[in-house]
């Protein structure tokens, strides 16, 4: 019955003359005869079913087993089952370089990329059914909870095509715009890519961004239309959309349903047929490109790499060319998808390396590995430096955890090369780090990973961007923290980062999205209709306006149908000012913000009102002011706690009461002159949340 389950897992249609298997609680064990029934697979193998005897056909208690006939020699019927069997057993067997295929899967978020990767692993026998689980390559709890891919993952698969063994190296990628740097790194290690597009939703913003990235790397792109089993799927319309918008030929696009297992075998055949093999450069000096790494507490830094030239063997003395550090390769292996040790890797293969590397700075992503005795003359190009878009401060709640936070950030930076950080001191929150991220989701994910994986409790300040300040003496200063902004007299102008944002939306929501962009100081560039019902709107937008809740507003205004992609354009001079918050006449630096002149009053009024609610009453009156330089634009006053000094006066002359009240007023005035207001941590956190909403 195991083979019947196999047929069911592939959802193979039984022929009309084959009775379906049925299960009953009481079955009589009989010796099966040699009667055969053919299970016909259109265009594929003919699989035979046996029953007990001819009379058993009429009885409901029929037992059927499914068995393929000589799968290794049957040209038509060998492919599916033999590839699963061979793939599960012989993944470590070497194949010639011409039989290696390195490919990636690129798609917009929620277009079925992880589900397709799961089916590829299962169809090739890389992962057995008993071990299978959804989002198999997403090994972080955070990825499973959110249903998104955060980290690229690699997996080696073995596939039999026309009686030849092929090695397929899959490097899975994230789909969200904030993790585009992960996508660029995986594409640099591949020769081809599967472009997965939802057959019901069509081309989305991140689909375009990832395709252009793949074209820049000269990859062979195979269009795959996923989710064709959905009632709203329109493969012909989406194919036309891909041809018109991207310019890819979709005449041979593969129609599949990753969830139902339809078209998976056709995808594997297309990978072998259409993606070119890597160049055979095994005789050259070793050059291997590091595309990912992570820190293991017992083995040190584990490096994931793609061998571009030469060969690497276990025990070789290697050098990291950028850091010029040498180590012995204690362990090398492949990812299938778990780590499996091998003795040698050669040009075109993807694997991992362990060399007892304790310093996280020695093996960085994008570095080139070569032999110590036979060094390569030139390192590989590596990757472009990631440009952080959003900055925020990370501070430990417990000041004693500062060193632990520093170590955690160094180890996390090894696994996430787009993360940048530098030490920062805050008068309100103590020692911490100023961190740079690619976007708001990236910032949120990093904070959660630090708290979960390294047991830290953190405070995050409001996100901000890097401004460029032109000083009167001709210098240009980059400022990511408002407290570091030069004084008003020394500033000539302030420039803010501008991004080009492209929104793809159904035509019904064009007006409301244009209104959103206009309110965020957007500059309209162009609008074009991709199809009759879908439009592309392009704006130039200040990054500071997008850092807040722009993406949430985009989704809510379009009922979830719109998508967006953005890219950094440059800096532009703007009317920006520094808004200071004064409490009892003292400037509170952590609450200072850089805002546009038009929004200064709105932000100042909101901040002062919120602080009035959060700061506890003092024994004296506390003014809370929002100022631009010396000019107060919004003000609130926290009334003093009143002690009833007249409680002991139960009669007598009024002059006695007046004397007591006057004495109290003088005491409060004297207290106010040297009194200090401590702003509680809860007030800082609430105000930071308010800044995210208002800015």
N, C-alpha and C positions, 0 to 999 in steps of 0.2 A: 504493500500500500504506500510505501515511501515514494515510489515513482508516480503514483496517482497524485499525491500531494504536489509533486514537482510539476506535473501537467497543470494542476490548478493554479500554482504560483505563477506560471507563465501565461495563464488564461488562454490556453490553446483550445480552439473550438473542436469538439468531438464530431465525427461524421454521423450522418443520420442513422446508420445501421449499428451504431455502438450504444448499448444501453448504459445509462448513467449508473455509477456505483451507489449503492444504498447501504446504510448501516442499521443493524438491529441489535437489540440486546442479546438475543439468543441466536447464535449462528453455529451450524454444524460444520466441523472441520472436515473437508473432503480433499481428496488428492486431485489436483487440477489436471485436466486432459490437455491435449495439444491444440484444441480449437482456438483460432486467432480471429480477432476483429481489428480492422485497420482504423487508426485515429489519424485522419488526414489533416495536415497543416498546410494551408494554401501556400504554394511556392517553396515549402520547406520539407522537413522530414516526414516520413510516414511511420507513425509509432503504433505498435500492435498491442492489443489487449487480449488476454486469455480468459475464458470462463471455464467452469467445471466440465460441462458437457452440453450437448444440444438441448436436453430437456430442461436444463437450468435456466434457459432464456425465459421461459414462461413463469418461473417462480420469482417472487420479489426478493428472496434471500440469495441474491447473486453476488458473488465476490469477484472483483476484477483487479488485476494487477497490471501495471503499466511498465513495459520494458522495451527499450530501443534495441534494434537488431544491428549488431556490428557497427557501432557508430563511427569507429575510426576509419572504416573503409567505405562507408556509404557517403557518396559525394554530396547528396542532397540533404541527408538527415543528420550529418555529423556536427554541424556548426554549433548549435545552441548547447546541447548537453555535453559534448566533448570539451567545449571551451570552459564550461563551468567546472568540469572534473579536472582538466589540466591546469586551469588557473588556480584552483585551490591547492594543488599539490606541488607544482613546479615553478613557483613565482621567483625563486632564486637562481634558476637555470639561466645561463648567459645566452644572449642572442646577438647576432651581428649588429653593428651600428645602423645598418640600413633598415633593420626591423624595430628600431626604437621610435616612439612617437611621444613627444612632450606637448601637452595641450592644457589649456585652461578653460574654465567656464565663466563667461561674463554675462551679466543680466542686471536688470533693475531689481530693486528689493521686492520680494514676494512674488517673483515670477517663476518659482519652482526650481531654482538652481540646486539647493541642497537635496531636494527629493530626487532630482535627476542623478546627482552624484551617488546617492544611496543605491539607486537601481543599477548604475554602472558597476559599483562594487559587488553587488549581489549577482548580476548577470555573468561577470567574469570569475565568480567563485572566490574573490578576494576576501569576502566576509561571508561566513556561513549563516544560514537562516536562523539558527539558534542564538547567534551572537548579534543579529541585526537589531537596530533600533533607529527610530527616526532621527534625522540630522546626525548621522553617525560620525561625520568628520568634525562636527561642532562639539568639541570636548569640554567646553567651559559651561558651567551651570548658568552663567549669565546669558550665554547664547541660546540655550534651550528655553529659559524663562521668557526672553523677549522674542524668540522665534527669528532671530537674525544671525547672520555670520559676521563675526568681528575680526577673527584672525584667519589668514590664509593657511591652508593645510595641504599636505602632499600625500599622495597614495600611489603605489606602484601596482599595476594590474598586468596579468598575463592573458593574452587573447589569441585564440587559434583562428587563422583566416587562410582558407585554401591550403589546409594541412601544413601551414607554417606558423611558428610561434612568434608573437609580437609582444614587445614590452611597452605598455602604455603608462606614462607618468602623468597623472592628473594633479594639477595644482589648483585647488579650489580657492575662490576669491569672495570677498564681501560684496554687497550690492549697494550699500548706502554711500551717499556722496562724501560723508566724513571719513570714509576709509578708502578713498581712491588711491592713496599712497600704497596701501597693501596691494591693490590691483596692479599698479604700475610695476611693482617688484616681481610679482608672479608672471606677468606678461614678458618681462625681460628674460625669463628662464625658459620660454616656450617657443615653438615654431608655429603653433596654430591655436585656435580658440573656437569654442562652441558659443555662438550668440543665441541665448535663450530668450525668446519673446513670448509673452502670454498671448495666446490666440484670441482671448476675449478683450484684453485691455489695449493691445497694440504697443507701438513704440512709445517709450517714456523718456523722461529727461536723462536719467542715468544710463539708459540704453545707448543714447547718442554719445555721451561722454566716454563710456567704456569702449565703444566701437572705434572712435577716433583715436583713443589711446592704443588700441590694438593695431590700427593701421599705421600709426607712427612707428611701431616696432616691426613692421613688415610681416605680420602674421597672416596665415591662411585662415579665413573666417568661414565657418560652416553655420548657416542660419538654421535654427531649430524652433519650430512653432510648438509650444507646450500647451497643455490643458485643452486639447482638442475635444475631450470628452464632455466639456461643460456645455450646457444648453446655449449659452451666449457666445460660443466660440465662432469666429469668422476667419478661418485661415486664409481664404482668398483675399479678403480686404486687408488683413495684416501683411500678407506677402506684398501686395501692391504698395502698402504704406512703407515697408522696408525699402523697396526698390526706389520709390520716389524721394524719401527723406534721406536715406543713407547711401543709396546707389549700389547696393549689393544685388547680384543676380539671385532671385529666389525661385527660379524654375526648378531647381533640384533641392529646395528646402525640405527638411525632414519634418513630417507631422508626427507628433508624439504626445503621449500623456504619461508623465513620470509617475503619477500616482497610480495609474492603472497598469503600468508596465507595457504600454503600447509604443512601438517604434524604437525601443532601446537597442535591439540587435542591429537595426539599420544605422543607428548613430555610431555604434562600434565599427561597423564596416566602413562608414564614411571617414572615421578618424584614420583608419589604416590606408584607405584609398586616396584621400585628398590632402592630408597634412604631410608635409615633406619631412623626411628623416633628418636628424642632425648631421653635420659634416663629420667625416671620419678623420679625426686629427689626433689619433692615439699616439703617434710617434713624436709629437711635439712636446716641449717642456710643459709640465703640469700648470694649468690655470683653471681654477674653480671659483665660481661666483657665489658668494654667500648671500642668499636671499631671505634668510630668517635665522633666528637663534633664540635660545631661552636659557635660563639659569636653573640648574638642578642642584639641590642642596648637597647631594652625595658625589656627583660626577663633575660638578663645575659647569662651565658654559658648554652647551650642546649646539653645534652649528649645523644648519641645513644648507646644502650647497648643490649647485649644478656644475658638473665637470664639463668644461668647454673644450679644453685641450689636454692631451696626455692621459696618464693613469695614476691612480693613488692606491697604495696597498697598506694593509694593516702593519703598523710598526714603522712606517716612513717618518723621516724627520721633515717637518713642514714649516713654512714661514708664512705669516700674515703680512702681506706687502705694505699695507698702510701703516700698521703699528710697528713693523719690523721685529716682531716677537716670534720665536721659534719654539715648537713643541714636537713631541712624538705622538703620532696618531695611535692611541691605545686601542681604539675601537672605531671601525667604520661599518656602515650598513645601509640598508634601504628602508623606506617607510612604506609599509604595505598593509594597512595604514599604521600598524604597530611597528616598532623598530625591530628589524631582523638583521643580525650580523652577517657580513660577508667578508671575504679576504681581499677583494679588489673591486674598484670601480673605474670605468674608463669613459672616454669622451662621449657625451650625450646622455649619460646616466645622472639620476638625481638621488642623493643620499644624505646621510648625516655623519657627523664626526664628533668623537669625544676624545679630548687630549688632556684632561685634568687641568683645564684653564680656570684659574681662580679669579683673575682680574677681568671684570666685565668690559674694560676698555680695550683689551687686547684683540677681541674678535668682534668687529662691528659689521652690521649689515651693509652690503655693497663692497666689502673688501675682497681681495683676491688671494686665494691660497695657492702656494707653489712649493716646489721641493727646495730643501735647504742646499743640497749639493748641486742641483741643476736648476737654477732660478730662471724664471721667465724674464725676458728683457723688459716687457711692458705689462702693466696691470690692466685688467678689464675696465671698461668705462664706468661700471658701477651704476649708481642711481643719482638722480637729481636730488638736491637737498630739499627736504620738505619745508614749506613755508608756513609757520603757524599763523592762524587767522584770529584766534580767540585766546585771550589771556585771562587768568584768574589767579588768586592767591590761595595756596593750600597751607593750612596751619593745623598742627595737632592740638586737640583739646587739652591733652596732658603735655605740658612743656617738656617732660622727661622723654617723650617719644620723638624728639626732633632728630636724633641720630638714626633712629629706626626708620623714620620717614625718608631720610636721605638715602639709606641703603636700599629701601624699597623702590624709590624712584630710579636709582641706578639699574637695578635688576629689571624693572619694568621697561625702562628705556631700551634695554637689550632686546626685549620682545616686541617693543613698539617704537620703531625708529623715528616716528613722527613727533614723539613727545620731547619737549625741551623744558628745562627748568634752571632756575638760578636762585640763590638765597635771597631772602627778603626779611626785613624787620618791620613790625607794625607796633605802634604804641599801644594799640588796643588788644592785639592778639599775640604779641610776642614774636618768636622766631618761626619762620616758615619758608616757603618757596613760591616764587612767581613762575607759573607754568604756562607753556604755550601749547595750544591744541589746534587741530584742523577744523573743528566745529563744535557746536554745543553737545551733540551726541557723543563725540569723542571725549569731551571734557567729563561728561556724566559717566561714561564707561570707565575711564581711568580712575575716577574717584571711587567707584564701586569696587573695582579690582583691587585698589590699594586697601580698602577696608576689609574685603573678604579674604584676599590671599595673604595679606600681611598683618591682619588683626590690628588695624589702626582706626582711631576715631578722629575724623577730620572736620574742619570748618572750611567752607569754600566761600570766597568773596564773590561779588557780582562780576560777571564776565565783562571784559573790556577789550579794546583793540589797541594797536600800536599807532600812535600819532607821530608825525614828523614836524618838529618845531624849528622854524627858521629864526635865528637870533639876530639881534641888531649888529653884532660884531662879525656877521658872515658865517658863523658856524651853524651846522644842522644837527639837531639832537633828536634821537628817537626815544619816545616816551611811552611806556606801556602802563605806567602807574600815575594817576593824577597828582600824587604827592611829590613826584619827581619833576613836575612841570616847572620850567624857569619862571621867574617873577614876570609880572605883566610888563614892566619897564624894559626888560631884556628881550621880549618877544616881538618879532616883526610880523609873523604870520604862523598859522597852524594848518598843516595839511592832514587830511584823513584818508584812509584806504578806501578805494572804490572797487566794487566787484561788478562783473557783468552777469546778470541773472537771467536765465531763460526759463519761462514757465510754460508747460504744455498743459492745456486744459480743454475740456469740451466747450463749444462755442457759447453755451448758456451762461457760463461763469466768467466770460471775458471782461464784462463791465465791472463786476465786483472785485476782480483781481487787479485791474488797472487802478481802481480807486484805492486799494490797499497800497500799491506801489507809489502812487502819488502822495499819499499821506506820509509815507516814509522817505520823503524827499527824493523819490526816484525820477530819473530822466528818461523819458520814453525814447526808444531807438527804432524798433520796427515790430510789426505784427504780420504774420503770414499764416494762411490756412494750409495745414499739412494735408488734410483731407476735407471733405465737405463739412464734417462735424467737429474737427479738432483744430485748434489754433495754437501757434507758438508766439509768445509775447516776450520781447527782449527789453530790459531796462538796465540802465546804469544806476547802481544803488550804493549809498554809503554802507560800508560793512557794519558800522556801529548800529545802524537801523535794522540790520538783519540779525544781529546777535541776540536780540530779545526773543519775542514770541512770533517772529515773522512766519516761520514754518508752520506753527500751530494755527495761525490765522489763515494761511494759505489753504490748509486742509479743511478747516471749519467752513470757510467761505465757499469752497468748491465741493462740499459734502464728501471729501476724501478722493475726488476724481483727479485733481490736478497734481502735477509733480514738478519739481524744480531742480535745476543744476546751476552752480555758480562757479566762476573762475576769477581770480585776482587780476585786476587790470593795471592799477597803479595808484598814485597819490594825487589828490586834488585839493587846492586851497579852499578853505571854507570858513564861515564865521563861527568859530568855536570859542567857547569861553570856559573858564574854570569856575565851578560852583562850589563855594566853601560852606560848611556848616559850622556855626558858632554856637556853643553852649556855655552860657554864663560869660560870654565875651572871649572864650578860648576856642581856637580853631581845632576841630577834631579831624585829623588828616585821613583816617580810614574811611570817612564818610564823604570825602571830596570826590566830585565827578567832573568829567569833561562833557559838556552838552552843547547842542546847537543853540544859537542865540534865541531862536523862536520858541524853543521848548524850555528855556531856563525857568520862567515863572511857574509853569505847570509842575516841573520836577521839584523845584524849591518848595512850593506850597504843599505838595504831597509828602515830602520828606519831613518838613517841620511838623505837620499834623500827626504823622505817624510817631515821631519821637516824643511828642507831647503825651501820647497814650502809653508809651513804653517806659519812659524814664520815671522812676519812683519820685514821689514828692520829697522836697527837702525842707529844712527849717527856714528857708528864705526863698524869695521869688526868683525863678530861673528863666531868663529869656532864651528862646531857641530861634536862631536866625539863619536864613539862607542868604549868602552875600556873593556879589560879583565884585571882587576887589574890596573897596570900602563902601559900596552901595548895597543896602539891604533891600532885597526884593520880596521876601516873605518872612513873616515873623509870627511866633506863637509864644505864649508865656505860661510857664508852669507855676501855678499859685503855691504859696508857702503853706506848710502845715501850721495850723494856728493852735497855740497853747492858750488855754483859757486862764489868763492871769487875774481875771476879775472874780474867779470862783470863791476866793476867800473874803470878798467884799460883800457883806450881807446888809449893807445900809450905810448911813453916814453921808458925808459931803461928797459931791461929784468930783471935787479936785483930787481926792485920793485915787479915784479910778483913772482920771486923766493922767496922773503922774505915772501910774503903773503901765498904761498903754504907751506913753511916750518913751518910757524906759525900754519897753519891749521893742519898739520900732528902732530905737538906736542900736540895740543889740543885734537885730536882724540886719541892719545896714552894715554894722561892723563885721558880721559873719559873712555877708555877701562879698565883702572886699577881699577876704582871703579864703573863703570857702571853695571847695573843689567838688565838682559833680562827677561821680563815677557812673559811666554809662554801662549798664549790665550787658553781658554777652548776648542775652536773648534779644535785646534791643538791636544790637548790630546785625544779628541774623535776620530779624524781621525786616529791617531796613534794606538789607541786601536783597531779600526776596522782592521787596517793593521796587527797588531799582530795576530789577529784571522786567517788571510789568510796565513801569512808567517810561523807561528809556527807549 
